[in-house]
Structures are given as C-alpha cells and as structure tokens.
Amino acid sequence: MLLGLYNYWIVVLLMMIGFYIVIAHGNLIKKLVGLTIFQTSVFIFYISMGNVDSGSAPILAEGVARYSNPLPHVLILTAIVVGIATTALGLALVVRIKESYGSIEEDEIQIQDQLTEDKTSC
C-alpha cells in the first residue's frame, strides 16, 4: 500500500529538505536553492494529484470513458514560469546585496545593519 504512494513520499522528503535548507543556512544563495527545492515539491504534488488512473488525454474518441483533467498540468506550467522569474529576481537581489554589504551571509548583513543604526542614533 505505501509503495504505491512513493511520489507523495518524495514530495514530503523534498519539502522537508527545502524547508531545512531555508531555516538552517544563513547564505542567501542557499536559501534560494532551498526555496526552489520546496517549490519543486509543490509542483510534483499537484501533478500527482492531477493523475487519473487509466485516464486518456482529453481528446474525444470512441470507446474512451475516462479523461484526465489537463488544468492541473497547465497551472503547473504557469507556476514553473513564475517560479523561474521569482528565482531570477531573488538572485538579482542577492547580487545587489552583495554589492552593498560585501557579503551574502545573513549574520554579517545584520551586524552591518546594527552598526549603521548605532552610528546614526548617536
């Protein structure tokens, strides 16, 4: 029974890996990679949910009673495009942060921000 649901186990594993990377690492590039892995797990989940056992492509033909719904797959294609654009924007922001702070480590950026706030408050 559990073996037939292997794609859902993969989804859960990828979600946990992506979430762990986002939480455990301070490097902004690694955080973006973790978000991308998490996003990929959501894509796999929706594609798995859209699968119909013994379903055919939604083309009218004689003798076909079950059709697969193409809407989840179309939505995932759109989500992939949005995900790529969002990742590109995130990478562009990381480049600008690197130019401004000289680092992409979250701790070092926070320290520099605190030093800047302390200088302006005095």
MOPAC internal coordinates of N, CA, C and O (Angstrom, degrees):
PM7 1SCF
backbone

  N    0.0000 0     0.00 0     0.00 0    0    0    0
  C    1.4397 1     0.00 0     0.00 0    1    0    0
  C    1.5274 1   111.34 1     0.00 0    2    1    0
  O    1.2310 1   119.88 1   132.29 1    3    2    1
  N    1.3155 1   117.84 1   -47.71 1    3    2    1
  C    1.4542 1   121.11 1  -179.05 1    5    3    2
  C    1.5205 1   112.27 1   -70.77 1    6    5    3
  O    1.2310 1   120.69 1   154.00 1    7    6    5
  N    1.3234 1   116.29 1   -26.00 1    7    6    5
  C    1.4542 1   119.42 1  -178.62 1    9    7    6
  C    1.5234 1   111.08 1   -69.73 1   10    9    7
  O    1.2310 1   119.87 1   150.25 1   11   10    9
  N    1.3133 1   117.86 1   -29.75 1   11   10    9
  C    1.4530 1   121.01 1   179.73 1   13   11   10
  C    1.5215 1   113.01 1   -73.45 1   14   13   11
  O    1.2310 1   120.40 1   166.41 1   15   14   13
  N    1.3188 1   116.84 1   -13.59 1   15   14   13
  C    1.4613 1   121.19 1  -179.73 1   17   15   14
  C    1.5269 1   111.70 1  -106.43 1   18   17   15
  O    1.2310 1   120.11 1  -149.45 1   19   18   17
  N    1.3225 1   117.39 1    30.55 1   19   18   17
  C    1.4609 1   120.97 1  -174.89 1   21   19   18
  C    1.5301 1   112.26 1   -61.29 1   22   21   19
  O    1.2310 1   119.85 1   147.96 1   23   22   21
  N    1.3412 1   117.89 1   -32.04 1   23   22   21
  C    1.4651 1   118.58 1  -179.53 1   25   23   22
  C    1.5317 1   111.29 1   -65.73 1   26   25   23
  O    1.2310 1   119.72 1   148.43 1   27   26   25
  N    1.3302 1   118.14 1   -31.57 1   27   26   25
  C    1.4565 1   120.24 1   177.34 1   29   27   26
  C    1.5290 1   110.99 1   -72.51 1   30   29   27
  O    1.2310 1   120.52 1   145.91 1   31   30   29
  N    1.3261 1   116.61 1   -34.09 1   31   30   29
  C    1.4643 1   119.67 1   174.87 1   33   31   30
  C    1.5186 1   110.51 1   -64.88 1   34   33   31
  O    1.2310 1   120.49 1   141.73 1   35   34   33
  N    1.3204 1   116.66 1   -38.27 1   35   34   33
  C    1.4610 1   120.48 1   177.42 1   37   35   34
  C    1.5266 1   110.14 1   -65.23 1   38   37   35
  O    1.2310 1   120.58 1   139.96 1   39   38   37
  N    1.3261 1   116.50 1   -40.04 1   39   38   37
  C    1.4679 1   120.38 1   178.15 1   41   39   38
  C    1.5238 1   110.10 1   -60.73 1   42   41   39
  O    1.2310 1   120.06 1   131.80 1   43   42   41
  N    1.3091 1   117.49 1   -48.20 1   43   42   41
  C    1.4626 1   121.23 1  -179.16 1   45   43   42
  C    1.5246 1   110.41 1   -63.06 1   46   45   43
  O    1.2310 1   119.91 1   137.82 1   47   46   45
  N    1.3226 1   117.78 1   -42.18 1   47   46   45
  C    1.4585 1   121.59 1   179.14 1   49   47   46
  C    1.5283 1   110.89 1   -62.37 1   50   49   47
  O    1.2310 1   120.17 1   133.85 1   51   50   49
  N    1.3293 1   117.28 1   -46.15 1   51   50   49
  C    1.4636 1   120.14 1   178.98 1   53   51   50
  C    1.5187 1   111.65 1   -64.76 1   54   53   51
  O    1.2310 1   120.20 1   141.93 1   55   54   53
  N    1.3318 1   117.21 1   -38.07 1   55   54   53
  C    1.4656 1   119.76 1   177.18 1   57   55   54
  C    1.5269 1   111.04 1   -61.96 1   58   57   55
  O    1.2310 1   120.49 1   134.98 1   59   58   57
  N    1.3181 1   116.67 1   -45.02 1   59   58   57
  C    1.4610 1   120.04 1  -179.57 1   61   59   58
  C    1.5242 1   111.30 1   -65.58 1   62   61   59
  O    1.2310 1   120.23 1   139.19 1   63   62   61
  N    1.3294 1   117.17 1   -40.81 1   63   62   61
  C    1.4675 1   120.19 1   179.32 1   65   63   62
  C    1.5303 1   110.06 1   -63.77 1   66   65   63
  O    1.2310 1   120.47 1   132.24 1   67   66   65
  N    1.3293 1   116.71 1   -47.76 1   67   66   65
  C    1.4547 1   119.95 1  -179.80 1   69   67   66
  C    1.5170 1   112.27 1   -62.15 1   70   69   67
  O    1.2310 1   120.25 1   136.21 1   71   70   69
  N    1.3240 1   117.13 1   -43.79 1   71   70   69
  C    1.4638 1   121.57 1   179.78 1   73   71   70
  C    1.5243 1   110.92 1   -64.46 1   74   73   71
  O    1.2310 1   120.14 1   139.83 1   75   74   73
  N    1.3265 1   117.33 1   -40.17 1   75   74   73
  C    1.4643 1   121.26 1   178.29 1   77   75   74
  C    1.5247 1   110.67 1   -63.01 1   78   77   75
  O    1.2310 1   120.45 1   136.83 1   79   78   77
  N    1.3229 1   116.74 1   -43.17 1   79   78   77
  C    1.4679 1   119.93 1  -179.61 1   81   79   78
  C    1.5251 1   110.38 1   -62.51 1   82   81   79
  O    1.2310 1   119.95 1   138.45 1   83   82   81
  N    1.3130 1   117.70 1   -41.55 1   83   82   81
  C    1.4643 1   120.96 1  -179.46 1   85   83   82
  C    1.5262 1   110.70 1   -64.17 1   86   85   83
  O    1.2310 1   120.20 1   138.74 1   87   86   85
  N    1.3256 1   117.23 1   -41.26 1   87   86   85
  C    1.4632 1   120.67 1  -176.04 1   89   87   86
  C    1.5265 1   112.20 1   -79.88 1   90   89   87
  O    1.2310 1   119.63 1   139.78 1   91   90   89
  N    1.3182 1   118.32 1   -40.22 1   91   90   89
  C    1.4559 1   121.49 1  -168.78 1   93   91   90
  C    1.5264 1   114.30 1   -83.85 1   94   93   91
  O    1.2310 1   119.53 1   157.09 1   95   94   93
  N    1.3133 1   118.51 1   -22.91 1   95   94   93
  C    1.4682 1   120.09 1  -174.25 1   97   95   94
  C    1.5224 1   110.81 1  -106.59 1   98   97   95
  O    1.2310 1   121.26 1   -36.10 1   99   98   97
  N    1.3335 1   115.19 1   143.90 1   99   98   97
  C    1.4505 1   121.20 1   178.28 1  101   99   98
  C    1.5097 1   113.40 1   -96.82 1  102  101   99
  O    1.2310 1   120.39 1   170.19 1  103  102  101
  N    1.3213 1   116.86 1    -9.81 1  103  102  101
  C    1.4602 1   121.29 1   179.53 1  105  103  102
  C    1.5267 1   108.96 1   -75.54 1  106  105  103
  O    1.2310 1   120.39 1   -50.57 1  107  106  105
  N    1.3199 1   116.85 1   129.43 1  107  106  105
  C    1.4608 1   120.68 1  -175.14 1  109  107  106
  C    1.5309 1   112.38 1   -67.19 1  110  109  107
  O    1.2310 1   119.89 1   146.22 1  111  110  109
  N    1.3207 1   117.82 1   -33.78 1  111  110  109
  C    1.4701 1   120.82 1   177.70 1  113  111  110
  C    1.5316 1   109.72 1   -65.68 1  114  113  111
  O    1.2310 1   120.76 1   136.76 1  115  114  113
  N    1.3182 1   116.15 1   -43.24 1  115  114  113
  C    1.4640 1   119.71 1   178.29 1  117  115  114
  C    1.5215 1   111.29 1   -63.50 1  118  117  115
  O    1.2310 1   120.21 1   143.75 1  119  118  117
  N    1.3271 1   117.20 1   -36.25 1  119  118  117
  C    1.4604 1   120.13 1   176.55 1  121  119  118
  C    1.5305 1   110.73 1   -63.79 1  122  121  119
  O    1.2310 1   119.88 1   139.49 1  123  122  121
  N    1.3258 1   117.83 1   -40.51 1  123  122  121
  C    1.4562 1   120.71 1   177.03 1  125  123  122
  C    1.5267 1   111.73 1   -64.82 1  126  125  123
  O    1.2310 1   120.67 1   141.80 1  127  126  125
  N    1.3197 1   116.33 1   -38.20 1  127  126  125
  C    1.4737 1   120.00 1   176.76 1  129  127  126
  C    1.5290 1   109.64 1   -64.23 1  130  129  127
  O    1.2310 1   120.01 1   138.05 1  131  130  129
  N    1.3246 1   117.59 1   -41.95 1  131  130  129
  C    1.4627 1   121.17 1   177.41 1  133  131  130
  C    1.5204 1   112.15 1   -62.04 1  134  133  131
  O    1.2310 1   120.41 1   138.25 1  135  134  133
  N    1.3300 1   116.81 1   -41.75 1  135  134  133
  C    1.4571 1   119.86 1   177.27 1  137  135  134
  C    1.5229 1   111.60 1   -64.44 1  138  137  135
  O    1.2310 1   120.50 1   142.81 1  139  138  137
  N    1.3172 1   116.65 1   -37.19 1  139  138  137
  C    1.4663 1   120.27 1   178.63 1  141  139  138
  C    1.5256 1   110.99 1   -67.10 1  142  141  139
  O    1.2310 1   120.19 1   139.95 1  143  142  141
  N    1.3233 1   117.24 1   -40.05 1  143  142  141
  C    1.4650 1   120.46 1   177.13 1  145  143  142
  C    1.5312 1   110.25 1   -63.96 1  146  145  143
  O    1.2310 1   120.53 1   136.56 1  147  146  145
  N    1.3203 1   116.60 1   -43.44 1  147  146  145
  C    1.4688 1   120.74 1   178.03 1  149  147  146
  C    1.5223 1   110.24 1   -61.30 1  150  149  147
  O    1.2310 1   120.66 1   136.97 1  151  150  149
  N    1.3112 1   116.35 1   -43.03 1  151  150  149
  C    1.4614 1   121.32 1   179.98 1  153  151  150
  C    1.5297 1   110.85 1   -63.50 1  154  153  151
  O    1.2310 1   120.21 1   140.33 1  155  154  153
  N    1.3122 1   117.21 1   -39.67 1  155  154  153
  C    1.4568 1   121.27 1   177.78 1  157  155  154
  C    1.5235 1   111.21 1   -62.56 1  158  157  155
  O    1.2310 1   120.50 1   142.83 1  159  158  157
  N    1.3235 1   116.66 1   -37.17 1  159  158  157
  C    1.4643 1   118.84 1   178.35 1  161  159  158
  C    1.5228 1   111.04 1   -64.99 1  162  161  159
  O    1.2310 1   120.22 1   144.23 1  163  162  161
  N    1.3210 1   117.19 1   -35.77 1  163  162  161
  C    1.4700 1   120.03 1   177.25 1  165  163  162
  C    1.5265 1   110.07 1   -66.73 1  166  165  163
  O    1.2310 1   120.24 1   140.73 1  167  166  165
  N    1.3233 1   117.14 1   -39.27 1  167  166  165
  C    1.4678 1   120.64 1   177.17 1  169  167  166
  C    1.5274 1   110.62 1   -60.26 1  170  169  167
  O    1.2310 1   120.56 1   133.24 1  171  170  169
  N    1.3212 1   116.54 1   -46.76 1  171  170  169
  C    1.4650 1   120.67 1  -179.37 1  173  171  170
  C    1.5363 1   110.00 1   -62.84 1  174  173  171
  O    1.2310 1   120.75 1   140.92 1  175  174  173
  N    1.3298 1   116.18 1   -39.08 1  175  174  173
  C    1.4625 1   120.03 1   179.08 1  177  175  174
  C    1.5268 1   111.12 1   -60.76 1  178  177  175
  O    1.2310 1   120.14 1   131.04 1  179  178  177
  N    1.3255 1   117.34 1   -48.96 1  179  178  177
  C    1.4652 1   119.75 1  -178.81 1  181  179  178
  C    1.5236 1   112.30 1   -66.09 1  182  181  179
  O    1.2310 1   120.30 1   141.87 1  183  182  181
  N    1.3140 1   117.03 1   -38.13 1  183  182  181
  C    1.4617 1   119.38 1   177.41 1  185  183  182
  C    1.5254 1   110.41 1   -65.47 1  186  185  183
  O    1.2310 1   120.17 1   141.50 1  187  186  185
  N    1.3315 1   117.29 1   -38.50 1  187  186  185
  C    1.4637 1   120.83 1   177.64 1  189  187  186
  C    1.5226 1   111.39 1   -64.81 1  190  189  187
  O    1.2310 1   120.72 1   142.04 1  191  190  189
  N    1.3238 1   116.24 1   -37.96 1  191  190  189
  C    1.4685 1   119.62 1   179.99 1  193  191  190
  C    1.5278 1   111.45 1   -69.55 1  194  193  191
  O    1.2310 1   119.87 1   152.14 1  195  194  193
  N    1.3208 1   117.86 1   -27.86 1  195  194  193
  C    1.4582 1   121.18 1  -178.22 1  197  195  194
  C    1.5160 1   113.99 1   -82.13 1  198  197  195
  O    1.2310 1   120.26 1   175.26 1  199  198  197
  N    1.3176 1   117.11 1    -4.74 1  199  198  197
  C    1.4601 1   120.88 1  -179.23 1  201  199  198
  C    1.5330 1   110.05 1   -76.14 1  202  201  199
  O    1.2310 1   120.71 1   -46.74 1  203  202  201
  N    1.3339 1   116.25 1   133.26 1  203  202  201
  C    1.4660 1   121.84 1   177.56 1  205  203  202
  C    1.5293 1   107.37 1  -115.61 1  206  205  203
  O    1.2310 1   120.50 1   -54.63 1  207  206  205
  N    1.3380 1   116.64 1   125.37 1  207  206  205
  C    1.4630 1   120.29 1   178.86 1  209  207  206
  C    1.5206 1   110.04 1   -61.91 1  210  209  207
  O    1.2310 1   120.89 1   -49.52 1  211  210  209
  N    1.2896 1   115.91 1   130.48 1  211  210  209
  C    1.4670 1   125.64 1  -179.21 1  213  211  210
  C    1.5309 1   112.00 1    54.40 1  214  213  211
  O    1.2310 1   120.95 1  -149.66 1  215  214  213
  N    1.3402 1   115.79 1    30.34 1  215  214  213
  C    1.4605 1   120.44 1   177.34 1  217  215  214
  C    1.5121 1   110.60 1   -88.95 1  218  217  215
  O    1.2310 1   121.01 1   -30.80 1  219  218  217
  N    1.3020 1   115.67 1   149.20 1  219  218  217
  C    1.4571 1   122.30 1  -179.07 1  221  219  218
  C    1.5237 1   109.18 1  -106.19 1  222  221  219
  O    1.2310 1   121.11 1   -14.17 1  223  222  221
  N    1.3142 1   115.47 1   165.83 1  223  222  221
  C    1.4618 1   120.04 1   174.51 1  225  223  222
  C    1.5239 1   108.53 1   -62.06 1  226  225  223
  O    1.2310 1   119.78 1   -31.89 1  227  226  225
  N    1.3147 1   118.03 1   148.11 1  227  226  225
  C    1.4702 1   119.77 1  -175.01 1  229  227  226
  C    1.5326 1   112.62 1   -75.40 1  230  229  227
  O    1.2310 1   121.23 1  -118.67 1  231  230  229
  N    1.3166 1   115.24 1    61.33 1  231  230  229
  C    1.4615 1   122.56 1   176.15 1  233  231  230
  C    1.5214 1   106.13 1  -118.80 1  234  233  231
  O    1.2310 1   120.81 1   -53.47 1  235  234  233
  N    1.3214 1   116.05 1   126.53 1  235  234  233
  C    1.4641 1   119.60 1  -177.60 1  237  235  234
  C    1.5197 1   110.10 1   -65.45 1  238  237  235
  O    1.2310 1   121.30 1   -56.05 1  239  238  237
  N    1.3179 1   115.12 1   123.95 1  239  238  237
  C    1.4616 1   121.36 1   178.58 1  241  239  238
  C    1.5273 1   107.94 1  -150.31 1  242  241  239
  O    1.2310 1   121.27 1   -25.35 1  243  242  241
  N    1.3087 1   115.18 1   154.65 1  243  242  241
  C    1.4624 1   119.44 1   179.49 1  245  243  242
  C    1.5243 1   109.75 1   -72.74 1  246  245  243
  O    1.2310 1   121.15 1   -38.36 1  247  246  245
  N    1.3204 1   115.41 1   141.64 1  247  246  245
  C    1.4529 1   121.08 1   176.15 1  249  247  246
  C    1.5219 1   114.08 1    85.31 1  250  249  247
  O    1.2310 1   119.61 1   178.82 1  251  250  249
  N    1.3010 1   118.35 1    -1.18 1  251  250  249
  C    1.4689 1   120.87 1   179.15 1  253  251  250
  C    1.5163 1   108.19 1  -103.39 1  254  253  251
  O    1.2310 1   121.25 1   -58.14 1  255  254  253
  N    1.3264 1   115.22 1   121.86 1  255  254  253
  C    1.4662 1   119.72 1  -177.06 1  257  255  254
  C    1.5319 1   112.02 1  -106.49 1  258  257  255
  O    1.2310 1   120.32 1   150.25 1  259  258  257
  N    1.3255 1   116.99 1   -29.75 1  259  258  257
  C    1.4620 1   120.76 1  -177.17 1  261  259  258
  C    1.5226 1   109.83 1  -111.11 1  262  261  259
  O    1.2310 1   121.62 1   -49.01 1  263  262  261
  N    1.2985 1   114.50 1   130.99 1  263  262  261
  C    1.4561 1   120.52 1   177.72 1  265  263  262
  C    1.5260 1   109.60 1  -120.20 1  266  265  263
  O    1.2310 1   121.34 1   -34.56 1  267  266  265
  N    1.3128 1   115.04 1   145.44 1  267  266  265
  C    1.4622 1   120.15 1   173.91 1  269  267  266
  C    1.5207 1   109.04 1   -84.42 1  270  269  267
  O    1.2310 1   121.08 1   -38.17 1  271  270  269
  N    1.3024 1   115.54 1   141.83 1  271  270  269
  C    1.4543 1   120.47 1   178.15 1  273  271  270
  C    1.5309 1   108.61 1   -80.95 1  274  273  271
  O    1.2310 1   119.20 1   -59.59 1  275  274  273
  N    1.3326 1   119.13 1   120.41 1  275  274  273
  C    1.4662 1   120.43 1  -178.60 1  277  275  274
  C    1.5229 1   113.73 1   -80.67 1  278  277  275
  O    1.2310 1   119.61 1   170.61 1  279  278  277
  N    1.3226 1   118.35 1    -9.39 1  279  278  277
  C    1.4579 1   121.29 1  -174.97 1  281  279  278
  C    1.5373 1   113.47 1   -60.28 1  282  281  279
  O    1.2310 1   118.34 1   135.45 1  283  282  281
  N    1.3351 1   120.78 1   -44.55 1  283  282  281
  C    1.4728 1   118.92 1   178.78 1  285  283  282
  C    1.5302 1   112.50 1   -60.36 1  286  285  283
  O    1.2310 1   120.24 1   142.66 1  287  286  285
  N    1.3143 1   117.14 1   -37.34 1  287  286  285
  C    1.4581 1   120.00 1  -179.48 1  289  287  286
  C    1.5261 1   111.24 1   -69.72 1  290  289  287
  O    1.2310 1   120.60 1   142.04 1  291  290  289
  N    1.3132 1   116.46 1   -37.96 1  291  290  289
  C    1.4674 1   120.52 1   177.98 1  293  291  290
  C    1.5254 1   109.95 1   -66.72 1  294  293  291
  O    1.2310 1   120.45 1   138.52 1  295  294  293
  N    1.3166 1   116.74 1   -41.48 1  295  294  293
  C    1.4645 1   119.89 1   178.83 1  297  295  294
  C    1.5246 1   111.32 1   -64.80 1  298  297  295
  O    1.2310 1   120.44 1   143.57 1  299  298  297
  N    1.3092 1   116.77 1   -36.43 1  299  298  297
  C    1.4663 1   119.59 1   178.96 1  301  299  298
  C    1.5223 1   110.67 1   -69.51 1  302  301  299
  O    1.2310 1   119.71 1   143.03 1  303  302  301
  N    1.3193 1   118.16 1   -36.97 1  303  302  301
  C    1.4666 1   119.41 1   175.17 1  305  303  302
  C    1.5276 1   110.69 1   -59.64 1  306  305  303
  O    1.2310 1   120.72 1   137.72 1  307  306  305
  N    1.3174 1   116.24 1   -42.28 1  307  306  305
  C    1.4620 1   120.13 1   176.88 1  309  307  306
  C    1.5232 1   110.56 1   -64.97 1  310  309  307
  O    1.2310 1   120.10 1   138.58 1  311  310  309
  N    1.3134 1   117.41 1   -41.42 1  311  310  309
  C    1.4642 1   121.31 1   179.70 1  313  311  310
  C    1.5229 1   111.53 1   -65.08 1  314  313  311
  O    1.2310 1   120.03 1   145.52 1  315  314  313
  N    1.3306 1   117.55 1   -34.48 1  315  314  313
  C    1.4652 1   120.49 1   177.69 1  317  315  314
  C    1.5233 1   110.16 1   -64.75 1  318  317  315
  O    1.2310 1   120.47 1   137.24 1  319  318  317
  N    1.3161 1   116.71 1   -42.76 1  319  318  317
  C    1.4636 1   120.35 1   178.61 1  321  319  318
  C    1.5245 1   110.55 1   -63.32 1  322  321  319
  O    1.2310 1   120.30 1   135.18 1  323  322  321
  N    1.3200 1   117.04 1   -44.82 1  323  322  321
  C    1.4613 1   120.86 1   178.20 1  325  323  322
  C    1.5225 1   110.22 1   -63.99 1  326  325  323
  O    1.2310 1   120.13 1   140.54 1  327  326  325
  N    1.3288 1   117.36 1   -39.46 1  327  326  325
  C    1.4639 1   121.23 1   178.59 1  329  327  326
  C    1.5175 1   112.54 1   -63.27 1  330  329  327
  O    1.2310 1   120.29 1   139.83 1  331  330  329
  N    1.3158 1   117.04 1   -40.17 1  331  330  329
  C    1.4649 1   120.43 1   178.28 1  333  331  330
  C    1.5286 1   109.93 1   -65.87 1  334  333  331
  O    1.2310 1   120.68 1   137.05 1  335  334  333
  N    1.3274 1   116.31 1   -42.95 1  335  334  333
  C    1.4676 1   119.84 1   178.81 1  337  335  334
  C    1.5319 1   111.16 1   -63.80 1  338  337  335
  O    1.2310 1   120.34 1   139.57 1  339  338  337
  N    1.3246 1   116.96 1   -40.43 1  339  338  337
  C    1.4610 1   121.01 1   179.23 1  341  339  338
  C    1.5223 1   110.95 1   -66.49 1  342  341  339
  O    1.2310 1   120.06 1   139.58 1  343  342  341
  N    1.3191 1   117.49 1   -40.42 1  343  342  341
  C    1.4614 1   121.06 1   177.35 1  345  343  342
  C    1.5192 1   110.68 1   -64.70 1  346  345  343
  O    1.2310 1   120.35 1   139.03 1  347  346  345
  N    1.3285 1   116.94 1   -40.97 1  347  346  345
  C    1.4671 1   120.06 1   177.63 1  349  347  346
  C    1.5273 1   111.09 1   -62.81 1  350  349  347
  O    1.2310 1   120.41 1   139.01 1  351  350  349
  N    1.3280 1   116.82 1   -40.99 1  351  350  349
  C    1.4574 1   120.72 1   176.91 1  353  351  350
  C    1.5250 1   110.93 1   -63.85 1  354  353  351
  O    1.2310 1   120.48 1   137.72 1  355  354  353
  N    1.3243 1   116.70 1   -42.28 1  355  354  353
  C    1.4623 1   120.60 1   177.13 1  357  355  354
  C    1.5193 1   112.11 1   -61.36 1  358  357  355
  O    1.2310 1   120.25 1   138.59 1  359  358  357
  N    1.3247 1   117.12 1   -41.41 1  359  358  357
  C    1.4659 1   120.47 1   177.88 1  361  359  358
  C    1.5281 1   111.10 1   -66.01 1  362  361  359
  O    1.2310 1   120.20 1   141.76 1  363  362  361
  N    1.3294 1   117.23 1   -38.24 1  363  362  361
  C    1.4630 1   120.52 1   176.94 1  365  363  362
  C    1.5302 1   110.63 1   -63.53 1  366  365  363
  O    1.2310 1   120.59 1   140.50 1  367  366  365
  N    1.3398 1   116.49 1   -39.50 1  367  366  365
  C    1.4650 1   119.68 1   176.78 1  369  367  366
  C    1.5243 1   111.69 1   -65.85 1  370  369  367
  O    1.2310 1   120.35 1   142.90 1  371  370  369
  N    1.3114 1   116.95 1   -37.10 1  371  370  369
  C    1.4690 1   120.32 1   177.76 1  373  371  370
  C    1.5266 1   110.04 1   -64.29 1  374  373  371
  O    1.2310 1   120.02 1   140.63 1  375  374  373
  N    1.3229 1   117.57 1   -39.37 1  375  374  373
  C    1.4649 1   120.81 1   177.77 1  377  375  374
  C    1.5324 1   109.84 1   -62.30 1  378  377  375
  O    1.2310 1   120.00 1   136.15 1  379  378  377
  N    1.3241 1   117.61 1   -43.85 1  379  378  377
  C    1.4701 1   120.98 1   179.08 1  381  379  378
  C    1.5317 1   110.88 1   -65.90 1  382  381  379
  O    1.2310 1   119.96 1   141.69 1  383  382  381
  N    1.3190 1   117.67 1   -38.31 1  383  382  381
  C    1.4650 1   120.71 1   177.28 1  385  383  382
  C    1.5094 1   110.19 1   -64.70 1  386  385  383
  O    1.2310 1   120.36 1   138.98 1  387  386  385
  N    1.3156 1   116.93 1   -41.02 1  387  386  385
  C    1.4693 1   121.22 1   178.16 1  389  387  386
  C    1.5289 1   110.46 1   -62.10 1  390  389  387
  O    1.2310 1   120.33 1   139.47 1  391  390  389
  N    1.3316 1   116.98 1   -40.53 1  391  390  389
  C    1.4679 1   120.12 1   178.22 1  393  391  390
  C    1.5280 1   111.46 1   -66.37 1  394  393  391
  O    1.2310 1   120.28 1   142.50 1  395  394  393
  N    1.3211 1   117.06 1   -37.50 1  395  394  393
  C    1.4705 1   120.66 1  -176.61 1  397  395  394
  C    1.5305 1   112.89 1   -78.96 1  398  397  395
  O    1.2310 1   120.38 1   136.87 1  399  398  397
  N    1.3126 1   116.88 1   -43.13 1  399  398  397
  C    1.4606 1   121.08 1  -173.77 1  401  399  398
  C    1.5199 1   114.23 1  -104.12 1  402  401  399
  O    1.2310 1   120.08 1   163.31 1  403  402  401
  N    1.3162 1   117.44 1   -16.69 1  403  402  401
  C    1.4591 1   120.05 1  -178.52 1  405  403  402
  C    1.5128 1   113.56 1    78.54 1  406  405  403
  O    1.2310 1   119.90 1  -169.38 1  407  406  405
  N    1.3213 1   117.79 1    10.62 1  407  406  405
  C    1.4642 1   121.95 1  -178.55 1  409  407  406
  C    1.5182 1   109.26 1  -155.03 1  410  409  407
  O    1.2310 1   121.28 1   -22.93 1  411  410  409
  N    1.3240 1   115.16 1   157.07 1  411  410  409
  C    1.4604 1   120.52 1   173.21 1  413  411  410
  C    1.5259 1   110.97 1  -118.99 1  414  413  411
  O    1.2310 1   121.10 1  -165.86 1  415  414  413
  N    1.3378 1   115.50 1    14.14 1  415  414  413
  C    1.4595 1   120.65 1   175.87 1  417  415  414
  C    1.5279 1   109.14 1   -88.66 1  418  417  415
  O    1.2310 1   120.55 1   -50.75 1  419  418  417
  N    1.3149 1   116.55 1   129.25 1  419  418  417
  C    1.4559 1   122.15 1  -174.45 1  421  419  418
  C    1.5273 1   112.59 1   -60.27 1  422  421  419
  O    1.2310 1   119.95 1   139.58 1  423  422  421
  N    1.3314 1   117.70 1   -40.42 1  423  422  421
  C    1.4616 1   121.18 1  -178.58 1  425  423  422
  C    1.5253 1   111.51 1   -64.39 1  426  425  423
  O    1.2310 1   120.45 1   136.27 1  427  426  425
  N    1.3267 1   116.75 1   -43.73 1  427  426  425
  C    1.4630 1   120.51 1  -179.12 1  429  427  426
  C    1.5295 1   111.17 1   -66.08 1  430  429  427
  O    1.2310 1   120.29 1   143.50 1  431  430  429
  N    1.3059 1   117.06 1   -36.50 1  431  430  429
  C    1.4654 1   120.90 1   178.69 1  433  431  430
  C    1.5276 1   109.93 1   -66.97 1  434  433  431
  O    1.2310 1   120.03 1   138.63 1  435  434  433
  N    1.3235 1   117.54 1   -41.37 1  435  434  433
  C    1.4661 1   120.50 1   178.85 1  437  435  434
  C    1.5202 1   111.48 1   -65.69 1  438  437  435
  O    1.2310 1   120.19 1   141.68 1  439  438  437
  N    1.3231 1   117.24 1   -38.32 1  439  438  437
  C    1.4628 1   120.57 1   177.97 1  441  439  438
  C    1.5207 1   110.27 1   -63.89 1  442  441  439
  O    1.2310 1   120.30 1   136.09 1  443  442  441
  N    1.3229 1   117.03 1   -43.91 1  443  442  441
  C    1.4608 1   120.01 1   178.74 1  445  443  442
  C    1.5268 1   111.39 1   -64.14 1  446  445  443
  O    1.2310 1   119.95 1   142.52 1  447  446  445
  N    1.3109 1   117.71 1   -37.48 1  447  446  445
  C    1.4656 1   121.01 1   177.15 1  449  447  446
  C    1.5282 1   110.99 1   -64.93 1  450  449  447
  O    1.2310 1   120.26 1   138.72 1  451  450  449
  N    1.3318 1   117.11 1   -41.28 1  451  450  449
  C    1.4554 1   120.29 1   179.76 1  453  451  450
  C    1.5162 1   110.80 1   -66.25 1  454  453  451
  O    1.2310 1   119.79 1   140.84 1  455  454  453
  N    1.3297 1   118.01 1   -39.16 1  455  454  453
  C    1.4512 1   121.31 1   177.48 1  457  455  454
  C    1.5170 1   110.88 1   -64.89 1  458  457  455
  O    1.2310 1   120.34 1   141.04 1  459  458  457
  N    1.3136 1   116.95 1   -38.96 1  459  458  457
  C    1.4569 1   120.76 1   178.90 1  461  459  458
  C    1.5285 1   110.47 1   -66.45 1  462  461  459
  O    1.2310 1   120.12 1   139.15 1  463  462  461
  N    1.3379 1   117.37 1   -40.85 1  463  462  461
  C    1.4725 1   120.93 1   178.38 1  465  463  462
  C    1.5176 1   110.83 1   -65.83 1  466  465  463
  O    1.2310 1   120.28 1   141.14 1  467  466  465
  N    1.3518 1   117.08 1   -38.86 1  467  466  465
  C    1.4519 1   120.09 1   179.81 1  469  467  466
  C    1.5354 1   111.36 1   -65.66 1  470  469  467
  O    1.2310 1   120.09 1   142.24 1  471  470  469
  N    1.3293 1   117.43 1   -37.76 1  471  470  469
  C    1.4605 1   121.19 1   179.41 1  473  471  470
  C    1.5255 1   111.83 1   -68.05 1  474  473  471
  O    1.2310 1   120.67 1   142.22 1  475  474  473
  N    1.3342 1   116.32 1   -37.78 1  475  474  473
  C    1.4594 1   119.51 1  -178.02 1  477  475  474
  C    1.5205 1   112.02 1   -77.55 1  478  477  475
  O    1.2310 1   119.66 1   154.55 1  479  478  477
  N    1.3301 1   118.25 1   -25.45 1  479  478  477
  C    1.4618 1   120.49 1  -178.38 1  481  479  478
  C    1.5366 1   111.75 1   -81.33 1  482  481  479
  O    1.2310 1   120.00 1   159.41 1  483  482  481
  N    1.3223 1   117.61 1   -20.59 1  483  482  481
  C    1.4793 1   119.86 1  -179.01 1  485  483  482
  C    1.4765 1   113.32 1   -80.52 1  486  485  483
  O    1.2310 1   120.10 1   180.00 1  487  486  485

